[in-house]
């Protein structure tokens, strides 16, 4: 297959939903949403996107590669921080338009660019609490983002001291 057509397209709904051919359904922008969880704990670590190149890279290497919508570039998770993701299992949903990766974190074990294990470290108040303060959950930093990411846009402006 050419680079532009790495994965087959299946138009038949029954074949796509019940068959055994992996034929991911990329969106109109050529992207596939990816939910990433810890293979060890089951906790959600992050949400990202893959394009065909990132998906092919991930399958070939066994390490998670993603498409950065903001940088418009392929990136291998952990290429700067050393906190790579070894894929233990990759699943697709019923209509093959979402992926679920179960990964083992390497390095410091932190997935988030802020130094935390998960990108989901804040709890949103419910039931009439709109606009209320979020609660931090499992928010301990496992590395110092300022020391790891030396570029100006490090951690998207989240490197300010919390003191």
N, C-alpha and C positions, 0 to 999 in steps of 0.2 A: 504494500500500500504506500501511497505517497504521503509525505508529511501532512498534507492538507486533508487526508482522508485515512487516518490511522485506524479508525474504528468503524465497523459496519453500521449502516442505518437500517432499522427495521420499522417498516410502516404498519405492519400487522400488529394490532393491539394485543391479541392473545399470545402471539409469538414473543412479543417484547415482555409481557408480564409473566408468562409461564415458561418460556423457553430457557435454554441454557447458553445462549449466545450473548456475550457482553456487548451491548450496543448503546453506550451512553447517549442520552438526549441532552445535548448542550443547548443553552438558551439562545435567544436572538443575538446576543453579544459573544457567542462562542464559549460561554462559561457554564460550569457545573458547580453548584453549591456543595461544600464538604463540611460535615460535622466530624470533629475529632475528639475522641475520648481516650482516656487512659486504659490500656489493656489490663493494668494492675488493679485499679480501683473502680473503673467504670465512670469516673467523673468526666464531665464535659470539659475539655481543655480550651478549645477554640472553634471558630467558624471561619472558613475561608472559601476561596474559589480556585478551581483548576480549569485551564483550557486544555486542548488536546495535547499540547507539548508537555505541560505539567503532569498530566495524567500518564502519558507514555513514560516520562522520566521516573515517576513514582513507581510504576509497575516494573520498569527495567532495573532500577537501583534498589528498590525496597525501602527507600528513604523518601519522606514526604517532600514533594515539590509543589509549589502553588503559583498562581498568577496574581500579581499585585495590581489591583485596579488603579491605585493611586500612582504607582511608578510606571505602570504599563510594561511590566517586565516579569520574567520568570524568576522565582527565588526558591532556593532550597532552604527549608526551615533549619535554622541554626548555623547557616554559613558564616555569620558574623559572631554570634554568641557561643557557638559550640553546643547549643541545646537542640540537637537534631532529633528527629522523630523516626524511629525504626518502625515500619509498618508491620504489625503482627497479623492483621486481617483487614481486608477491604470488602465492604458490602455495598450493594446498590439497592435502592428502594424498588417498589413494584413496577413503576413505569420508567425506571432507570434515569431519573433526572436529578437525583441527589445521591451523594456518596457518604458513607460512614466509614471512617478510619479508626481502627483500634491501634494505638501506638504505644511504644515504650520510649520514654524520654531519655535522652543521653545527656551528658554534661551535668549541669547543676540540677536538672530535673524540672526546670522552670520553662513553661511554654510561652508565657506572656512577655512581650517586649518591656514591660514594666518591672520584670524580675520575679513575678509571681508564678505559681504553679499553673494556674488557669487564668484565662482572660475574663472569666466570669467570677469576679471576686467581690461584687457588690450586690446586695439584696434590695430589691425595689419594694417599698411599702405598698400594701394592698388595701382594698376596701375603704374608699373615701380618703385615702392618704395622698392623693395626687399632689405633687409639689413638695412633699415631705422629704426629709433627709434619708438617703440610702444608708444601709448598714454594711460595713465591710465584713466579709466572710472569708476565712482562709486567705487573708491578705498579706501574710508574711512574705517579704522579699527573699528570694534565694540567691540573687546576685544584684549588684549595683549597676543599673542601666547606664549611668553616666560613665562608668569605667569600661563598660563593654562596647557601647555605641558612641564613638567619638565624633560622629558627624553632627552638624548643626541641628538637624531635625530629630535627634535622638529621642526615642520613645514618644514621638509626637507631642512634645511639650509637657510630658508628664513627669519630668525629672526634678521638678521643684521639690524642695524639702517639705515634708509634712509637719515640721515643727512650728 
